[in-house]
Amino acid sequence: MIVGIPKEIKAQENRVGLLPSAIYQLIKRGHQVLVEKGAGVGSGYPDEEYARAGAELIDKHAEVFERATMIVKVKEPLPEEYGLLREGLILFTYLHLAANKPLTEALAKSRVTAIAYETVEVNRRLPLLEPMSEIAGRMSIIVGGYCLAKHQGGKGVLLGGVPGVLPGKVIVIGGGTAGVNAARMATGLGADVTIMEVDVERMRFLDITMHAAHTLYSSPAHVTELLPTVDLLIGAVLVPGAKAPKLINREMLRLMKPGSVLVDIAIDQGGCVETSKPTTHEHPTFVEEGVIHYCVANMPAAYARTATQALTNVTSRYVEILADHGVPGAFQHDPHLLGGLNLIDGHVTLKAVADAHGLPFTEYGKGSGIPPLRL
């Protein structure tokens, strides 16, 4: 197979689809790899390292899409890339389609085979999403604490406090991977941390393993009760493949004190706060109802080298399976990979995405009439 690694064109997106070491392994397995020049520079991997690994360096962005059988990216295609998608091309990347109807329609129109990292599920875990959730969770406390500084418009509260002064109050909504990592960082700084969850068994686990944090059942009444006291609110809610539920509306947000900070990690899936809207690393924050909102849709890109290494650690095995077996052979070789299939041949094959946009859902491989992909 011909595997293409284009340079990411999203604003301040410095990650790259694969490390040179992963490309070396693909070439050893008999595949050809095309890498757009400069694709790895933002992560600290110059073109020379890709050349030494055996990749062919390509000057033009479009040529990578034209010649490749499979495109391995980090972020979803942007509108200027829609025209590069075509039938017979495998796209393997983060997609977050439930929050992006135009992209869903573009993928369907192109008849590309779209496989999303974030919906590959193994034993109720999302192994290709977890590393980025870990980074975003840890990062949320770093950026949230910085935004609380007075010169950033914040309340002027130091999360850890000092002797004789109470620490800042952090509320984390969601006790999954991102939420736990946010709570770990916040407790490490000495903040007063409460994790809100709806899964009672998960709360028992958190109560046993995270002695420095409190747990509280997540309900509108409990959220409303805590909002007037919070300094930093972390939205870390995830429904796999689906749009994030809006747990905090504008009226509830008004309960927070001016200069408080919200970091909405769920913004990739539409955000879990009514007032959230995607921002970039260039312009990361905005203010609504006196509350500073940090809603960067590609948070881990800020730490691109760490993020690229962590991402390749978990994706390279699946890239090799797709390259070795193609589609549908890869699904037969590892059925977990089928959970990542969002669209094929114009059909939406992930129910959460179809439901989010009111589109027809077609179950792959169940007499749906979807033909096998011809490589």
C-alpha positions in Angstrom: 0.0 0.0 0.0 1.0 3.6 -0.6 0.7 5.5 2.7 0.6 9.3 2.6 1.5 11.6 5.5 0.5 15.2 4.6 1.4 18.3 6.6 -1.4 19.4 8.9 -2.9 22.8 7.8 -5.1 23.5 10.8 -4.0 26.7 12.6 -1.1 26.0 15.0 -1.4 22.2 14.4 2.2 21.0 14.8 1.6 17.3 15.2 2.3 14.8 12.4 0.6 11.6 11.6 3.5 9.2 12.1 7.1 9.3 13.5 10.0 8.3 11.3 10.4 5.1 13.3 6.9 4.0 12.4 7.5 4.8 8.7 10.7 2.7 8.8 8.6 -0.3 10.0 6.0 0.2 7.3 8.7 0.2 4.6 10.2 -2.9 6.1 6.8 -4.5 5.7 6.9 -3.7 1.9 4.8 -0.6 1.8 5.6 2.8 0.2 5.4 6.0 2.3 5.0 9.5 1.0 5.7 12.4 3.4 5.0 16.0 2.6 8.1 18.2 3.1 7.9 19.9 6.5 5.2 17.7 7.9 7.2 16.7 11.0 9.1 19.9 11.6 6.7 21.3 14.2 7.1 18.1 16.2 10.9 18.2 16.0 11.3 15.7 13.2 13.0 17.2 10.2 12.7 15.9 6.6 16.1 14.3 6.8 14.8 11.8 9.5 12.0 10.8 7.3 14.3 10.4 4.3 16.6 8.2 6.4 13.6 6.1 7.3 13.0 5.5 3.6 10.1 7.8 2.9 9.7 9.7 -0.3 9.5 13.4 0.4 6.8 15.2 -1.6 6.7 19.0 -2.3 3.0 19.4 -2.9 0.1 18.8 -0.4 -2.3 17.7 -3.1 0.2 15.2 -4.6 0.3 13.2 -1.3 -3.5 12.7 -1.5 -3.4 12.0 -5.2 -0.8 9.2 -5.0 -1.6 7.6 -1.7 -4.0 4.7 -1.1 -4.2 5.6 2.6 -3.9 9.0 4.2 -2.7 9.0 7.9 -3.3 12.4 9.6 -3.9 13.9 13.0 -6.8 16.3 12.5 -9.9 16.2 10.3 -9.7 17.4 6.7 -10.4 21.2 6.4 -12.8 22.5 3.6 -9.8 23.3 1.3 -8.9 19.6 1.5 -12.4 18.2 0.7 -11.7 18.2 -3.0 -8.6 16.0 -2.5 -10.8 13.2 -1.1 -11.9 10.4 -3.5 -13.4 7.0 -3.7 -10.9 4.3 -3.0 -8.9 6.4 -0.5 -8.7 5.3 3.1 -8.6 8.2 5.6 -7.3 7.4 9.1 -7.4 10.3 11.5 -9.3 12.1 14.2 -12.7 13.1 12.7 -15.2 14.0 15.5 -18.0 14.0 13.0 -20.9 14.3 15.4 -20.0 18.0 15.7 -19.3 18.6 12.0 -22.1 18.1 9.5 -20.3 19.8 6.6 -17.3 17.4 6.9 -19.7 14.4 7.2 -21.4 15.4 4.0 -18.1 16.0 2.2 -16.8 12.6 3.2 -20.1 10.9 2.1 -20.0 12.8 -1.3 -16.3 11.8 -1.9 -17.1 8.1 -1.1 -13.9 8.0 0.9 -13.4 5.3 3.5 -13.2 7.3 6.8 -11.9 5.6 9.9 -11.7 7.7 13.0 -9.2 7.2 15.8 -11.7 8.3 18.5 -14.3 5.6 17.8 -12.0 2.6 17.9 -13.1 0.8 21.1 -11.4 -2.0 22.9 -12.9 -3.4 26.1 -14.9 -0.2 26.7 -11.8 1.9 26.2 -10.9 4.3 23.4 -7.1 3.4 23.1 -6.4 5.9 20.2 -8.1 8.8 21.9 -6.7 8.2 25.4 -3.2 9.6 24.9 -4.6 12.9 23.6 -7.2 13.0 26.5 -4.4 12.5 28.9 -2.5 15.5 27.5 -5.6 17.7 27.2 -6.6 16.8 30.8 -3.1 17.7 32.2 -2.9 20.7 30.0 -6.3 22.1 31.1 -4.9 22.8 34.6 -1.8 24.5 33.2 -3.8 26.8 30.9 -6.6 27.3 33.3 -4.3 28.3 36.1 -2.6 30.7 33.8 -5.9 32.3 32.7 -6.8 32.8 36.4 -3.9 35.3 36.6 -5.1 38.9 36.9 -3.2 40.1 33.8 -5.1 37.5 31.8 -8.4 38.9 33.1 -8.8 36.2 35.7 -9.8 36.4 39.4 -6.2 36.5 40.5 -6.4 33.2 42.3 -3.4 30.9 42.6 -4.7 27.3 42.5 -2.4 26.0 45.1 -2.9 28.9 47.5 -0.1 29.6 50.1 0.2 29.0 53.9 -2.7 30.9 55.5 -4.6 31.3 52.2 -7.2 28.7 50.9 -6.4 27.1 47.6 -8.4 27.7 44.5 -11.4 25.5 43.8 -11.4 23.3 40.7 -14.5 21.4 39.5 -14.0 18.6 36.9 -17.1 17.4 35.2 -16.5 13.9 33.9 -14.3 11.2 35.5 -12.9 9.7 32.4 -9.4 9.8 31.1 -9.3 13.6 30.5 -11.1 14.3 33.8 -8.8 12.1 35.9 -5.7 13.6 34.4 -7.0 17.1 35.0 -7.8 16.2 38.6 -4.3 14.6 39.1 -2.6 17.8 38.0 -4.9 20.0 40.0 -4.4 18.0 43.2 -0.7 18.0 42.6 -0.7 21.8 42.6 -2.6 21.7 45.9 -6.0 22.9 44.6 -9.3 21.9 46.2 -10.7 19.5 43.6 -14.1 17.9 43.1 -14.8 15.4 40.3 -18.4 15.1 39.2 -19.6 11.8 37.7 -22.8 9.9 37.0 -21.2 6.4 37.1 -21.3 5.3 40.7 -18.7 2.5 40.2 -16.4 5.0 38.6 -16.8 7.3 41.6 -15.9 4.4 43.9 -12.8 3.8 41.9 -11.9 7.5 42.0 -12.5 7.7 45.7 -10.1 4.8 46.3 -7.4 6.0 44.0 -7.5 9.8 44.3 -7.4 10.5 48.0 -6.8 14.2 47.5 -9.9 14.8 45.4 -13.6 14.7 46.3 -16.3 13.0 44.2 -19.9 14.2 43.7 -22.7 12.8 41.7 -23.2 15.0 38.6 -26.7 16.5 38.5 -28.0 19.9 37.5 -28.8 20.7 41.1 -25.3 19.8 42.3 -23.6 21.7 39.4 -25.8 24.8 40.2 -24.9 24.6 43.9 -21.1 24.5 43.2 -20.8 27.0 40.4 -20.8 30.2 42.6 -17.7 28.8 44.4 -15.6 27.5 41.5 -12.5 29.2 40.3 -11.6 26.8 37.4 -14.2 24.6 35.7 -13.1 21.7 33.5 -15.5 20.2 31.1 -14.3 16.7 30.4 -17.5 14.9 29.3 -17.3 12.3 26.5 -20.0 10.2 24.8 -18.0 8.0 22.3 -18.6 9.1 18.8 -21.6 11.4 19.8 -22.0 15.1 20.3 -21.2 16.2 23.9 -24.3 16.9 26.0 -24.8 20.5 27.1 -24.5 20.2 30.9 -24.2 23.9 31.6 -26.5 26.5 30.0 -26.0 30.3 29.9 -28.2 30.9 33.0 -26.1 28.4 35.0 -22.9 30.0 33.8 -24.0 33.4 35.2 -23.7 31.8 38.7 -19.9 31.8 38.3 -18.0 34.8 39.6 -16.4 37.2 37.1 -12.9 36.2 36.2 -13.6 32.5 36.7 -12.2 30.2 34.0 -13.8 27.4 32.0 -11.7 25.0 30.0 -14.0 22.9 27.7 -12.0 19.8 26.7 -15.2 18.4 25.0 -15.1 21.2 22.4 -14.0 18.7 19.7 -17.4 17.0 20.2 -19.3 20.3 20.3 -18.5 21.3 23.9 -20.4 20.6 27.1 -21.3 24.2 27.9 -23.9 26.2 25.9 -21.6 29.2 25.5 -18.6 27.3 24.2 -17.3 27.7 20.7 -14.1 26.4 19.1 -11.0 28.6 19.4 -7.4 28.3 18.3 -4.0 28.4 19.9 -3.5 31.8 18.2 -6.7 33.2 19.9 -7.4 30.7 22.7 -9.9 32.5 24.9 -13.0 34.6 24.9 -15.3 36.0 27.6 -19.0 35.2 28.1 -21.0 36.2 31.1 -17.8 37.4 32.7 -16.3 33.9 32.5 -13.0 33.3 30.6 -13.6 30.4 28.1 -10.7 28.4 26.8 -12.0 26.2 24.0 -9.1 25.2 21.8 -10.1 22.3 19.6 -6.7 20.8 19.3 -5.2 21.3 22.7 -2.4 18.6 22.5 -0.9 20.4 19.5 0.6 22.9 21.9 2.9 20.1 23.1 3.4 18.6 19.6 6.5 16.5 20.2 5.0 14.7 23.2 1.6 14.4 21.5 3.0 13.0 18.3 5.1 10.4 20.2 2.1 9.4 22.3 -0.2 9.2 19.2 2.1 7.1 17.1 2.6 4.7 20.0 -1.1 3.7 19.7 -1.9 4.3 16.1 1.1 2.6 14.3 -0.1 -0.9 15.0 -3.5 -0.2 13.3 -1.8 1.6 10.4 0.2 -1.5 9.8 -2.9 -3.7 9.9 -4.7 -1.4 7.4 -1.6 -1.3 5.1 -1.1 -5.1 5.3 -4.7 -6.2 4.9 -6.6 -3.3 3.3 -10.3 -2.9 3.8 -12.3 -5.1 4.7 -9.4 -7.4 5.4 -8.2 -5.2 8.3 -11.7 -5.5 10.0 -11.5 -9.2 9.8 -8.0 -9.3 11.2 -8.9 -7.0 14.1 -12.6 -6.5 14.6 -12.0 -3.6 17.0 -10.9 -1.5 14.0 -14.4 -1.8 12.6 -15.6 0.5 15.4 -13.5 3.3 13.8 -15.4 3.1 10.5 -17.5 6.2 10.2 -18.2 6.3 6.5 -17.7 4.0 3.5 -18.8 4.3 -0.1 -21.1 7.3 0.8 -22.8 5.5 3.7 -22.7 6.6 7.3 -21.8 3.5 9.3 -21.6 5.0 12.9 -25.0 5.4 14.4 -24.0 8.3 16.7 -22.9 10.3 13.7 -26.0 9.5 11.7 -28.3 10.4 14.6 -26.4 13.7 15.3 -27.1 14.9 11.7 -30.4 13.2 10.8 -28.7 11.1 8.2 -29.4 7.5 7.2 -27.5 4.9 9.1 -26.1 1.8 7.4 -24.7 -1.0 9.5 -21.5 -2.3 7.8 -21.4 -6.0 7.0 -25.0 -6.8 7.9 -26.5 -7.2 4.5 -26.3 -3.5 4.0 -25.2 -3.8 0.4 -22.0 -1.9 0.9 -19.5 -3.4 -1.5 -16.0 -4.4 -0.3 -13.5 -1.6 -0.9 -11.4 -2.4 -4.0 -7.7 -1.5 -3.4 
